[in-house]
Amino acid sequence: MRAVLPGRPKSGVYALATGFWDSRHFNVYITGSAFTILCDPGTIVQTVYDEDPAHLQAVAFDEWSGKIATCTDSVIRVYKPFGQSEDALKWGLQSSFLIPDLRDAIDNTILSWGTSEELLVAHSVLCMYSTADEPNSIWTKTLPSPSKLAEISYDSAYIASVGFHDRLVKVWRRLTYGAEDVRFDLAYLRHPDIVTSIRWRKPYHIEQTVQNVLYTACVDNKIRIWTGSDPHAPQQLNLWGTIDLASAFREQSLRTLYNATRFSTENKITLLST
């Protein structure tokens, strides 16, 4: 069944957000200056329009609180869910604030949710905000070049970021918690070529505390799996393993070809025997 959705979705890595919250799976996509919330591929929960005509650049869905964060090239907005107890779920604007240090931020601002309603904002600067009440900046770090990719882990213990054409993944490990004195240390994960994707492993339950695992993809067609070490160890993440996608796809293609050839041969033998 096809559904007619409002607006053409924006193309981009951070133009679509998905998440599981309140026993339901949600998809959120941005289109122009609006964003649409779906609870399955064909059911629209809500389309949120803003008086600001500026086009949205990114969206992020918080599985811990159900909040949705969006941004234009200059403003971040946080929307909070309400009405779920009356079976009339909607999202309303909780707060909005300016993107810090707009240098090189146009069309490249990244949003990522951690735990306890903490929001990471990344472009040429990494900023972490507490959004439980009024947005409060709790950590800021200026980067040597704008971020192409940035992700905070589900427990807010790590931040990973990559610049354009970078072979090094920058990983910040959180040393202190609380809103008063948040500190991180920094390490680099070396890759043989340009990094194209980063992703933290999602815990089975969002409230679950598990060992953090980072997946990175590179233009060499390999996925690398990095696991956390002892919190007091100088090395943040260790390379646990590598998956060669080219080899895996080649083996799958050969297996499919073998099965197809075997099926065809068996059919021919059956026809000849009859």
C-alpha positions in Angstrom: 0.0 0.0 0.0 1.3 3.4 -1.0 0.8 6.5 1.1 0.9 10.1 0.0 3.3 12.0 2.3 3.4 15.8 2.7 6.5 17.3 1.0 9.5 15.9 -0.7 12.0 14.6 1.9 15.4 16.4 2.0 18.3 14.4 0.8 21.1 14.0 3.4 22.6 11.8 6.1 20.8 13.7 8.9 17.6 14.5 7.1 15.9 11.4 8.4 15.6 10.1 12.0 14.2 6.9 13.4 13.6 5.6 16.9 11.6 3.4 19.2 9.7 5.2 22.0 6.5 4.7 24.0 6.2 1.2 22.6 6.1 2.5 19.0 8.6 3.0 16.2 8.8 6.5 14.7 10.3 7.9 11.5 10.8 11.6 11.2 11.9 13.4 8.0 12.4 17.0 7.1 11.0 18.7 4.0 11.5 22.4 3.4 10.7 24.3 6.7 8.6 21.5 8.1 9.1 18.0 9.4 6.7 15.0 9.3 6.4 12.3 12.0 5.3 8.8 11.0 4.6 5.8 13.3 4.8 3.4 10.4 5.5 3.8 6.7 2.0 5.0 5.9 0.6 6.6 9.0 1.2 10.3 9.6 1.2 11.3 13.3 1.9 15.0 12.7 3.4 17.5 10.3 5.0 20.4 12.1 5.3 23.7 10.3 7.3 26.7 11.6 6.8 30.4 10.8 10.5 30.6 10.0 10.7 30.1 6.2 14.3 28.9 6.5 14.7 25.3 5.3 15.6 22.6 7.9 19.0 21.0 7.7 18.9 18.1 10.2 16.6 16.2 12.5 17.3 13.9 15.4 14.9 11.7 17.5 15.6 11.0 21.2 14.5 7.5 22.1 15.0 8.3 25.8 12.5 11.2 26.1 10.7 11.2 22.7 12.0 14.7 22.0 12.7 15.8 18.4 15.5 18.3 17.6 15.7 20.1 14.3 17.9 22.9 13.0 18.0 25.5 10.2 21.4 27.1 9.2 21.1 29.3 12.3 18.6 28.0 14.8 18.0 24.8 16.8 14.5 23.8 18.0 13.6 21.2 20.5 10.1 19.7 20.4 8.6 17.8 23.3 5.8 15.1 23.1 2.6 15.5 24.9 -0.9 14.0 25.0 0.2 10.3 24.9 -1.9 9.5 28.0 -5.0 10.7 26.2 -4.1 8.8 23.0 -3.7 12.2 21.3 0.1 12.2 20.8 1.5 15.4 19.4 4.8 17.4 19.5 5.0 21.0 20.6 7.9 23.4 20.7 9.8 23.3 24.0 12.7 25.7 23.2 14.8 27.2 20.5 18.3 28.7 20.5 20.9 29.9 18.1 23.6 27.6 16.7 26.9 28.6 18.4 29.8 29.9 16.2 28.2 29.9 12.8 31.5 29.6 11.0 31.1 27.0 8.2 27.8 25.8 9.7 25.6 26.4 6.7 24.1 23.1 5.3 26.3 21.1 7.6 25.0 21.2 11.2 24.6 17.8 12.8 22.3 16.8 15.7 22.7 13.7 17.9 21.0 12.7 21.1 22.7 11.0 24.1 21.2 10.0 27.4 19.4 12.2 29.9 18.1 14.6 27.2 21.6 15.6 26.2 21.9 17.0 22.7 25.1 17.1 20.6 25.4 19.9 18.0 28.3 19.6 15.6 29.7 21.7 12.7 33.0 23.6 13.1 32.3 23.3 16.9 31.1 20.5 19.1 28.6 21.6 21.7 26.7 19.5 24.2 23.5 20.8 25.6 21.3 19.7 28.5 17.7 20.1 27.3 15.8 18.7 30.4 14.7 22.3 31.1 15.9 25.4 29.3 18.8 24.5 27.0 22.1 24.8 28.8 25.5 24.4 27.1 27.6 22.1 29.2 30.6 21.5 26.9 32.1 23.1 23.9 35.1 22.2 21.7 36.3 24.1 18.6 37.4 21.8 15.7 40.2 22.4 13.2 37.7 21.7 10.4 33.9 21.3 10.0 32.4 17.9 10.8 31.0 15.7 8.1 29.7 13.1 10.6 29.3 13.2 14.4 27.6 10.8 16.8 27.3 10.7 20.6 26.9 7.3 22.2 23.6 6.3 23.7 25.0 6.7 27.2 26.8 10.0 26.4 30.1 8.4 27.4 31.7 9.0 23.9 31.5 11.4 21.0 32.9 10.4 17.6 33.3 12.9 14.7 34.9 12.9 11.3 35.8 15.8 9.0 35.5 15.9 5.3 38.1 13.6 3.6 39.4 12.6 7.0 41.1 9.3 7.6 41.1 9.8 11.4 38.1 9.4 13.5 38.2 11.8 16.5 36.8 10.1 19.7 36.2 12.0 22.9 35.8 9.9 26.0 33.8 11.5 28.8 35.7 11.8 32.1 33.1 13.7 34.3 29.3 13.9 34.4 27.0 16.6 35.6 26.3 20.1 34.2 29.0 21.9 36.1 32.3 20.5 35.0 32.1 18.2 31.9 35.4 17.1 30.6 36.6 14.7 27.8 39.9 13.3 26.7 40.7 12.8 23.0 42.0 9.9 20.9 42.2 9.1 17.2 41.2 6.0 15.3 43.4 5.7 12.2 42.0 4.4 8.9 43.7 3.6 5.6 41.4 5.8 3.6 38.5 8.3 3.8 35.9 7.4 6.5 32.4 7.4 5.1 30.2 6.4 8.1 30.3 6.1 11.9 27.7 4.5 14.1 27.4 3.6 17.8 25.9 0.2 18.6 22.4 0.6 20.0 21.7 -1.2 23.3 19.0 -3.8 23.4 17.0 -1.5 25.8 17.6 2.2 25.8 18.0 2.2 29.6 20.6 -0.6 29.5 24.2 0.2 30.2 26.4 -1.8 27.9 29.9 -1.7 26.6 30.1 0.9 23.8 30.9 -0.4 20.3 31.7 1.9 17.4 31.2 0.8 13.8 33.2 2.8 11.1 33.1 2.4 7.4 35.8 3.4 5.0 36.1 3.7 1.2 38.2 0.5 1.2 34.8 -1.4 1.6 35.6 -2.6 5.1 33.6 -2.1 8.3 35.8 -1.8 11.4 34.5 -2.6 14.9 35.9 -0.7 17.9 35.2 -1.7 21.5 35.7 0.3 24.7 38.5 -0.5 27.0 39.0 0.0 30.8 38.0 3.6 31.7 41.4 4.2 33.2 43.3 2.9 30.3 45.1 5.4 28.0 43.7 3.7 24.9 40.0 4.6 24.6 38.8 2.1 21.9 40.5 -1.0 20.5 40.0 -2.5 17.1 38.0 -5.7 17.7 37.6 -6.9 14.1 37.1 -6.0 10.5 34.4 -7.1 8.0 35.5 -7.1 4.3 32.2 -6.2 2.5 33.6 -6.8 -1.0 34.6 -10.3 0.0 31.3 -11.0 1.8 29.3 -9.8 -1.2 31.5 -11.8 -3.6 31.0 -15.0 -1.5 27.2 -14.3 -1.4 27.1 -13.9 -5.2 29.0 -17.1 -5.7 26.7 -18.9 -3.3 23.7 -17.6 -5.1 25.1 -18.5 -8.5 25.9 -22.0 -7.2 22.4 -22.6 -5.8 20.8 -21.3 -9.0 23.0 -23.6 -11.2 22.4 -26.5 -8.9 18.6 -25.9 -9.1 18.7 -25.7 -12.9 20.8 -28.8 -13.2 18.5 -30.8 -10.9 15.4 -29.6 -12.9 17.1 -30.8 -16.1 17.9 -34.2 -14.6 14.3 -34.5 -13.4 12.9 -33.7 -16.9 15.3 -36.1 -18.6 14.4 -38.9 -16.2 10.7 -38.4 -16.9 
